[in-house]
Amino acid sequence: MTSPELVTLYETYTGGPGTIGAALAEAREELGRNDPLIVATGRDIALFPGGGRPPEVESFRLAARGFKELAGISHLGPAVGSLAVVRQTRGPAWRAGGEKLLDAVETARQANTLSLWRDVIAVDAFRGIEQDIVNMVDYSCAATAKYLRRALSEEDYLTPETLHKDYLDGSPVPINHMMVATFFLAGMDAAHRVMRWLDEWDIDWPNAMVIIAGRQGRPTAGVTWNTSSVATIIKGASRGRLPLERLYMAPHAPVFATPVDGDVSQVAVMEPALRRLWYTIRATVELGSTMFPGHPRFAPGLSPVPDLAVEHHTAISEMPVIHSATDFTALVSRMRMVLEDPRQLLSGAVTDFVVAQLIEHDNDPAKVIVPGLTDVDYPIGL
């Protein structure tokens, strides 16, 4: 049973159109009706310039050239590691997966050519380093195939110990370093394209509205400012001009589908609802200063960042600082963190480091140092 009278009181403020809460949102909306709105989904970013102008959409992830090809190489480490776990728990059941992976690795190695990366995949951010990528891929496939062949022929070889000694941390180049490089390359491409695209719009960043909408990766990940790769990229594109409190993580917000053949009509239809969503949140946020002026305000981004170079940690809860492109203590620790911390997106391991370098070099990927690739000699023909 409910009390109609008390329910009516409740609905007077929060019941929908015509309520006090709705009036509050509408009042806030009138103050910024023409402000730029940026909405990012797990695949695309839409810019609603305001003033009735149509939206523009940029795809930054799965639709990007080279993303899946790089991910396939990056996943070699987790794939072999997974086989080691399967062997520990299910014995010979690992062999079918091992044989399938070996076949796929050998096939991919044959397809890996300079022409493929330079002329077919042809990613702008990789221009000039295509041969380095070819060498890295060739070495990674060869090292993986060598390890798998031995594991398939020697019954007791595939163990966590050999996984680290002979493969992930093995010489001449650890596969762990390759995984850092592939994460970095994918992030560099996405960040470079999105930053270049947003730069073209001369956005009024202090008054911009940003929503990170829907699922960003695994179901538990990317729902906070410091765990979302796309939030990091958008903040970087603003060169620090976007106030963090104007960026809202909205995992339950409606999302738009990737436009087909450049048709943004379905994206445009969603603009009023997405603007109303932002203003509804903003209106409530701003109510705090009116109601509680004498109390501490909320200030985002104050969490401590661990520094593994000066402090010994056996566990961390936030991403450690990266001191340089050769700081593999921090870089590999970040890869472990994004696997173990369900808040994290796998792509978030190095995105902030990518964006910082792009900002430093005026968004020129040719000047960026890629950890695990730049000045690394990947032997070929193994």
Stockholm file with secondary structure:
# STOCKHOLM 1.0

chainA/1-382         MTSPELVTLYETYTGGPGTIGAALAEAREELGRNDPLIVATGRDIALFPGGGRPPEVESFRLAARGFKELAGISHLGPAVGSLAVVRQTRGPAWRAGGEKLLDAVETARQANTLSLWRDVIAVDAFRGIEQDIVNMVDYSCAATAKYLRRALSEEDYLTPETLHKDYLDGSPVPINHMMVATFFLAGMDAAHRVMRWLDEWDIDWPNAMVIIAGRQGRPTAGVTWNTSSVATIIKGASRGRLPLERLYMAPHAPVFATPVDGDVSQVAVMEPALRRLWYTIRATVELGSTMFPGHPRFAPGLSPVPDLAVEHHTAISEMPVIHSATDFTALVSRMRMVLEDPRQLLSGAVTDFVVAQLIEHDNDPAKVIVPGLTDVDYPIGL
#=GR chainA/1-382 SS CCCHHHHHHHHHHHSSTTSHHHHHHHHHHHHSTTSCEEEECSSEEEEECSTTCCCEEEECSTTSTTHHHHHHHHTHHHHHHHHHHHHHHHGGGHHHHHHHHHHHHHHHHHHCCHHIIIIIICCGGGTTCHHHHHHHHHHHHHHHHHHHHHHHHSTTCCSHHHIIIIIITCSSSCHHHHHHHHHHHHHHHHHHHHHHHHHTTTCCGGGCEEEEESCCSSTTSSCSGGGCHHHHHHHHHTTTCSCGGGEEEETTSCCCCCCSTTCCHHHHHTHHHHHHHHHHHHHHHHHHHHHCTTSCCCCSSCCCCCCTTTSCCSCCSSCCCCCSTTCHHHHHHHHHHHHHCTTSCGGGGSHHHHHHHHHHTTTCGGGCCCTTTTTCCCCCCC
#=GC SS_cons         CCCHHHHHHHHHHHSSTTSHHHHHHHHHHHHSTTSCEEEECSSEEEEECSTTCCCEEEECSTTSTTHHHHHHHHTHHHHHHHHHHHHHHHGGGHHHHHHHHHHHHHHHHHHCCHHIIIIIICCGGGTTCHHHHHHHHHHHHHHHHHHHHHHHHSTTCCSHHHIIIIIITCSSSCHHHHHHHHHHHHHHHHHHHHHHHHHTTTCCGGGCEEEEESCCSSTTSSCSGGGCHHHHHHHHHTTTCSCGGGEEEETTSCCCCCCSTTCCHHHHHTHHHHHHHHHHHHHHHHHHHHHCTTSCCCCSSCCCCCCTTTSCCSCCSSCCCCCSTTCHHHHHHHHHHHHHCTTSCGGGGSHHHHHHHHHHTTTCGGGCCCTTTTTCCCCCCC
//
